[in-house]
Amino acid sequence: MPTCAIRPWVARSRGGVKVALSFETDGPTYFREANDQVLLMAQIETAQSIENIDAIAAVEGIDCLFVGPNDLAASYGLEYPGAWKDQTGAYGAAIDAVPAAAARAGKIPGILANSPAMANECIARGYTLVVAAATPRRCGKPRGGSAPKLRQAVNF
């Protein structure tokens, strides 16, 4: 994780003036407080990452275990979104393994959801960071776009 955090935790470049301009602060303040403002997410997208989920969750500095359900399905040889609809076997167990591992390690369980129904299902399964995916094509429709539906339908 050398490129994710600021010294002294790990070695990251301190050069440039963009940080002060981008974060509306001075350089010393940015470098003193940046790690408190960064959410470090480990992508959980393979069967191997599920096999090692507790070891990944134990890594110091990782805040969130974030599932990419499409790539995870592919790693099990399954087609998505069909795999989500029929969560039998290892894929369904993998989806449930992440919130459990996150809870054991004090991390945030996250996942990408492609519909309001999926977002609510993820919340019910223990995910607390649910990113509602809405493609620009779907959001751009004058009527029936998914973004307004997601905002209205997800129950927190």
JOKABEL-V514381 format. One record per pair of residues at least 6 apart in sequence whose C-alpha atoms are under 8 Angstrom apart, sorted by sequence separation. I is the first residue (numbers start at 1). J is the second residue. D is the distance in whole Angstrom. If there is no record, write none. Layout:
i->I j->J d->D
i->I j->J d->D
This chain:
i->5 j->11 d->8
i->6 j->12 d->6
i->19 j->25 d->8
i->20 j->26 d->5
i->44 j->50 d->7
i->73 j->79 d->6
i->74 j->80 d->7
i->102 j->108 d->6
i->103 j->109 d->8
i->113 j->119 d->5
i->138 j->144 d->8
i->139 j->145 d->5
i->3 j->10 d->8
i->5 j->12 d->7
i->6 j->13 d->8
i->19 j->26 d->8
i->20 j->27 d->5
i->23 j->30 d->8
i->49 j->56 d->8
i->73 j->80 d->6
i->102 j->109 d->6
i->123 j->130 d->7
i->138 j->145 d->5
i->139 j->146 d->6
i->2 j->10 d->5
i->3 j->11 d->7
i->4 j->12 d->7
i->6 j->14 d->8
i->19 j->27 d->7
i->57 j->65 d->7
i->83 j->91 d->7
i->84 j->92 d->8
i->122 j->130 d->7
i->138 j->146 d->6
i->139 j->147 d->6
i->1 j->10 d->7
i->2 j->11 d->5
i->3 j->12 d->5
i->70 j->79 d->8
i->99 j->108 d->8
i->113 j->122 d->8
i->138 j->147 d->8
i->2 j->12 d->6
i->17 j->27 d->7
i->20 j->30 d->7
i->70 j->80 d->5
i->73 j->83 d->6
i->99 j->109 d->5
i->19 j->30 d->7
i->69 j->80 d->8
i->70 j->81 d->7
i->98 j->109 d->6
i->99 j->110 d->8
i->111 j->122 d->7
i->119 j->130 d->6
i->119 j->131 d->8
i->134 j->146 d->6
i->119 j->132 d->7
i->134 j->147 d->6
i->42 j->56 d->8
i->76 j->90 d->8
i->69 j->84 d->8
i->76 j->91 d->7
i->111 j->127 d->7
i->116 j->132 d->8
i->14 j->31 d->8
i->109 j->126 d->7
i->110 j->127 d->6
i->113 j->130 d->7
i->115 j->132 d->7
i->73 j->91 d->6
i->109 j->127 d->5
i->110 j->128 d->6
i->111 j->129 d->7
i->112 j->130 d->6
i->113 j->131 d->6
i->114 j->132 d->6
i->115 j->133 d->7
i->132 j->150 d->7
i->72 j->91 d->8
i->108 j->127 d->8
i->109 j->128 d->6
i->110 j->129 d->4
i->111 j->130 d->5
i->112 j->131 d->5
i->113 j->132 d->5
i->114 j->133 d->5
i->42 j->62 d->7
i->108 j->128 d->7
i->109 j->129 d->6
i->110 j->130 d->6
i->111 j->131 d->6
i->112 j->132 d->6
i->113 j->133 d->6
i->114 j->134 d->7
i->40 j->61 d->7
i->41 j->62 d->6
i->44 j->65 d->6
i->108 j->129 d->7
i->110 j->131 d->8
i->112 j->133 d->6
i->40 j->62 d->5
i->41 j->63 d->6
i->42 j->64 d->6
i->43 j->65 d->6
i->44 j->66 d->6
i->45 j->67 d->6
i->39 j->62 d->8
i->40 j->63 d->5
i->41 j->64 d->5
i->42 j->65 d->5
i->43 j->66 d->5
i->44 j->67 d->5
i->45 j->68 d->5
i->7 j->31 d->8
i->39 j->63 d->6
i->40 j->64 d->6
i->41 j->65 d->6
i->42 j->66 d->6
i->43 j->67 d->6
i->44 j->68 d->6
i->45 j->69 d->7
i->6 j->31 d->6
i->39 j->64 d->7
i->41 j->66 d->6
i->43 j->68 d->7
i->45 j->70 d->8
i->46 j->71 d->7
i->47 j->72 d->7
i->45 j->71 d->5
i->46 j->72 d->5
i->69 j->95 d->8
i->99 j->125 d->8
i->100 j->126 d->8
i->45 j->72 d->4
i->46 j->73 d->8
i->99 j->126 d->6
i->6 j->34 d->7
i->44 j->72 d->7
i->46 j->74 d->8
i->47 j->75 d->6
i->67 j->95 d->8
i->99 j->127 d->6
i->5 j->34 d->8
i->6 j->35 d->6
i->46 j->75 d->5
i->47 j->76 d->6
i->96 j->125 d->7
i->5 j->35 d->6
i->45 j->75 d->7
i->46 j->76 d->8
i->67 j->98 d->8
i->115 j->146 d->8
i->5 j->38 d->8
i->65 j->98 d->7
i->116 j->149 d->7
i->123 j->156 d->8
i->116 j->150 d->5
i->120 j->154 d->6
i->115 j->150 d->7
i->119 j->154 d->6
i->120 j->155 d->6
i->4 j->40 d->7
i->117 j->153 d->8
i->65 j->102 d->7
i->116 j->153 d->6
i->117 j->154 d->8
i->64 j->102 d->8
i->116 j->154 d->6
i->65 j->107 d->7
i->69 j->111 d->7
i->64 j->107 d->5
i->65 j->108 d->6
i->66 j->109 d->6
i->67 j->110 d->6
i->68 j->111 d->6
i->69 j->112 d->7
i->50 j->94 d->6
i->53 j->97 d->8
i->57 j->101 d->7
i->63 j->107 d->5
i->64 j->108 d->4
i->65 j->109 d->5
i->66 j->110 d->4
i->67 j->111 d->5
i->68 j->112 d->6
i->53 j->98 d->7
i->57 j->102 d->6
i->62 j->107 d->8
i->63 j->108 d->6
i->64 j->109 d->6
i->65 j->110 d->6
i->66 j->111 d->5
i->67 j->112 d->7
i->64 j->110 d->6
i->66 j->112 d->8
i->47 j->94 d->8
i->50 j->97 d->7
i->54 j->101 d->6
i->58 j->105 d->6
i->50 j->98 d->8
i->53 j->101 d->7
i->57 j->105 d->6
i->57 j->107 d->7
i->54 j->105 d->8
